[in-house]
């Protein structure tokens, strides 16, 4: 069974981020399962996930089967997960029903690990300390405070020198924050940020079940608060990103006045739209970042690996920029000198702010997805974007006179991009 490029990209992205492919996380990331519905199911308010999965069940099953086949093909080991309701006591420990359909139930409850990370069952059963720590993780992810405390007390008794006793204490303390009013958001944010790496190290993918309700609580507390550049993480959008509520985080960014001018919000939106499979929305966020904060855009693109298509485009752009120091080319035999005038650039090199216009030249079809009005500013790079966008549409429509005029305008204002245009013809 073959796998589509976009679906494979989502599997690969999850492997890069967390070292495993977890089908439940894939459903959440792709928008097939809304975070609110997942939370309701984990609270025991839904009998199964059958009625809340978004889209055709047949198509979802086909996607999951393709993803599972790809995971096995690249050597990952399948493991079935059991989900329990989030509870504060030891009562009601029956597993939650994932789906009434046996095939779908098996697919959704699967996770795929690298062989070296797969659990060694003999070690699990023979080593009481390992059994205790695994039990603590299960209790924490299920929100079972009483069981987590009981097992942690046993761990203190059996292994008083265990290196992670204090860390488990902190995770248990995090569980006590659930449902508790937040009086000081800054302190709660600091607590969660300090707890996050501990939870990821000790709980792996199950850290999400412990921390997501806490991130959502903080997001709700911050709802209505304006974005403050001096404290960029003290905003609903940041908390919802941590909870992997990509749609909710997107709405929070869009609601922030002039979000396009804040690097943190642009980066969040690019991440959200990527996870939702909305490439044009992700590109729009990246383009605004390039125009308004080119230094931060270049730094983020240099280190970004999750969105492999964007990373590849950026590397090609960097290579083009290294080769783009050119003499002023001529149009119809008329050379343009390099003197700078208002709104023009006399240099012949590409910089980060030119990336949006450059990408249009590489992928002309983007003009059908991204509006020319996306660039609303009066900077030279935004004007270049508008010129390239209009040139592509004039060329597609066969408007020769307009096309030539736009080429001359681009040559006069951005010789490096004009050189790229010449190569694209």
ChimeraX attribute file (.defattr): number of C-alpha atoms within 10 A of each C-alpha:
attribute: neighborCount
match mode: 1-to-1
recipient: residues
	/A:1	9
	/A:2	10
	/A:3	17
	/A:4	10
	/A:5	9
	/A:6	11
	/A:7	18
	/A:8	16
	/A:9	16
	/A:10	23
	/A:11	20
	/A:12	18
	/A:13	19
	/A:14	19
	/A:15	18
	/A:16	13
	/A:17	11
	/A:18	12
	/A:19	16
	/A:20	22
	/A:21	28
	/A:22	23
	/A:23	20
	/A:24	18
	/A:25	17
	/A:26	20
	/A:27	19
	/A:28	20
	/A:29	23
	/A:30	19
	/A:31	19
	/A:32	18
	/A:33	19
	/A:34	20
	/A:35	22
	/A:36	12
	/A:37	17
	/A:38	20
	/A:39	17
	/A:40	15
	/A:41	22
	/A:42	20
	/A:43	16
	/A:44	18
	/A:45	12
	/A:46	18
	/A:47	14
	/A:48	18
	/A:49	20
	/A:50	16
	/A:51	11
	/A:52	14
	/A:53	18
	/A:54	15
	/A:55	11
	/A:56	10
	/A:57	14
	/A:58	9
	/A:59	10
	/A:60	17
	/A:61	16
	/A:62	15
	/A:63	15
	/A:64	20
	/A:65	19
	/A:66	17
	/A:67	24
	/A:68	23
	/A:69	15
	/A:70	18
	/A:71	23
	/A:72	14
	/A:73	10
	/A:74	9
	/A:75	12
	/A:76	21
	/A:77	19
	/A:78	18
	/A:79	15
	/A:80	13
	/A:81	13
	/A:82	13
	/A:83	18
	/A:84	22
	/A:85	21
	/A:86	24
	/A:87	21
	/A:88	18
	/A:89	15
	/A:90	15
	/A:91	10
	/A:92	11
	/A:93	14
	/A:94	10
	/A:95	11
	/A:96	18
	/A:97	18
	/A:98	22
	/A:99	18
	/A:100	12
	/A:101	9
	/A:102	9
	/A:103	11
	/A:104	19
	/A:105	18
	/A:106	14
	/A:107	19
	/A:108	23
	/A:109	18
	/A:110	20
	/A:111	21
	/A:112	22
	/A:113	21
	/A:114	17
	/A:115	11
	/A:116	9
	/A:117	12
	/A:118	13
	/A:119	11
	/A:120	9
	/A:121	9
	/A:122	8
	/A:123	12
	/A:124	15
	/A:125	11
	/A:126	10
	/A:127	11
	/A:128	14
	/A:129	17
	/A:130	14
	/A:131	15
	/A:132	20
	/A:133	22
	/A:134	16
	/A:135	16
	/A:136	26
	/A:137	23
	/A:138	21
	/A:139	26
	/A:140	30
	/A:141	25
	/A:142	26
	/A:143	27
	/A:144	23
	/A:145	21
	/A:146	17
	/A:147	21
	/A:148	29
	/A:149	17
	/A:150	14
	/A:151	19
	/A:152	20
	/A:153	16
	/A:154	15
	/A:155	22
	/A:156	12
	/A:157	10
	/A:158	13
	/A:159	13
	/A:160	11
	/A:161	10
	/A:162	11
	/A:163	9
	/A:164	12
	/A:165	16
	/A:166	10
	/A:167	15
	/A:168	22
	/A:169	15
	/A:170	17
	/A:171	23
	/A:172	23
	/A:173	13
	/A:174	18
	/A:175	23
	/A:176	14
	/A:177	15
	/A:178	18
	/A:179	10
	/A:180	10
	/A:181	11
	/A:182	16
	/A:183	9
	/A:184	10
	/A:185	16
	/A:186	13
	/A:187	11
	/A:188	16
	/A:189	19
	/A:190	12
	/A:191	13
	/A:192	17
	/A:193	12
	/A:194	12
	/A:195	18
	/A:196	16
	/A:197	13
	/A:198	17
	/A:199	24
	/A:200	15
	/A:201	11
	/A:202	18
	/A:203	21
	/A:204	15
	/A:205	19
	/A:206	16
	/A:207	21
	/A:208	20
	/A:209	19
	/A:210	26
	/A:211	25
	/A:212	21
	/A:213	19
	/A:214	25
	/A:215	24
	/A:216	21
	/A:217	21
	/A:218	25
	/A:219	27
	/A:220	15
	/A:221	17
	/A:222	18
	/A:223	13
	/A:224	13
	/A:225	12
	/A:226	14
	/A:227	23
	/A:228	12
	/A:229	13
	/A:230	7
	/A:231	9
	/A:232	15
	/A:233	17
	/A:234	21
	/A:235	28
	/A:236	27
	/A:237	32
	/A:238	21
	/A:239	25
	/A:240	26
	/A:241	22
	/A:242	19
	/A:243	21
	/A:244	22
	/A:245	23
	/A:246	27
	/A:247	21
	/A:248	20
	/A:249	27
	/A:250	22
	/A:251	14
	/A:252	23
	/A:253	25
	/A:254	15
	/A:255	14
	/A:256	18
	/A:257	11
	/A:258	10
	/A:259	18
	/A:260	23
	/A:261	14
	/A:262	20
	/A:263	23
	/A:264	19
	/A:265	28
	/A:266	26
	/A:267	19
	/A:268	22
	/A:269	30
	/A:270	24
	/A:271	21
	/A:272	28
	/A:273	22
	/A:274	22
	/A:275	24
	/A:276	21
	/A:277	16
	/A:278	13
	/A:279	17
	/A:280	16
	/A:281	20
	/A:282	23
	/A:283	21
	/A:284	22
	/A:285	23
	/A:286	26
	/A:287	28
	/A:288	25
	/A:289	28
	/A:290	25
	/A:291	23
	/A:292	19
	/A:293	18
	/A:294	20
	/A:295	15
	/A:296	16
	/A:297	21
	/A:298	19
	/A:299	10
	/A:300	14
	/A:301	18
	/A:302	13
	/A:303	9
	/A:304	13
	/A:305	15
	/A:306	19
	/A:307	19
	/A:308	14
	/A:309	12
	/A:310	18
	/A:311	16
	/A:312	13
	/A:313	16
	/A:314	19
	/A:315	13
	/A:316	14
	/A:317	21
	/A:318	18
	/A:319	11
	/A:320	17
	/A:321	21
	/A:322	12
	/A:323	12
	/A:324	17
	/A:325	15
	/A:326	12
	/A:327	14
	/A:328	20
	/A:329	18
	/A:330	15
	/A:331	13
	/A:332	8
	/A:333	7
	/A:334	9
	/A:335	12
	/A:336	16
	/A:337	13
	/A:338	18
	/A:339	11
	/A:340	12
	/A:341	10
	/A:342	7
	/A:343	14
	/A:344	21
	/A:345	19
	/A:346	16
	/A:347	17
	/A:348	21
	/A:349	19
	/A:350	23
	/A:351	18
	/A:352	22
	/A:353	25
	/A:354	24
	/A:355	25
	/A:356	24
	/A:357	23
	/A:358	25
	/A:359	19
	/A:360	18
	/A:361	24
	/A:362	16
	/A:363	11
	/A:364	18
	/A:365	12
	/A:366	16
	/A:367	16
	/A:368	11
	/A:369	13
	/A:370	16
	/A:371	12
	/A:372	17
	/A:373	11
	/A:374	13
	/A:375	20
	/A:376	11
	/A:377	12
	/A:378	9
	/A:379	14
	/A:380	18
	/A:381	27
	/A:382	25
	/A:383	22
	/A:384	27
	/A:385	27
	/A:386	20
	/A:387	21
	/A:388	29
	/A:389	23
	/A:390	18
	/A:391	24
	/A:392	20
	/A:393	17
	/A:394	17
	/A:395	15
	/A:396	12
	/A:397	10
	/A:398	11
	/A:399	12
	/A:400	13
	/A:401	10
	/A:402	15
	/A:403	21
	/A:404	16
	/A:405	13
	/A:406	21
	/A:407	18
	/A:408	19
	/A:409	18
	/A:410	24
	/A:411	27
	/A:412	23
	/A:413	27
	/A:414	25
	/A:415	29
	/A:416	28
	/A:417	28
	/A:418	24
	/A:419	21
	/A:420	18
	/A:421	21
	/A:422	12
	/A:423	10
	/A:424	11
	/A:425	7
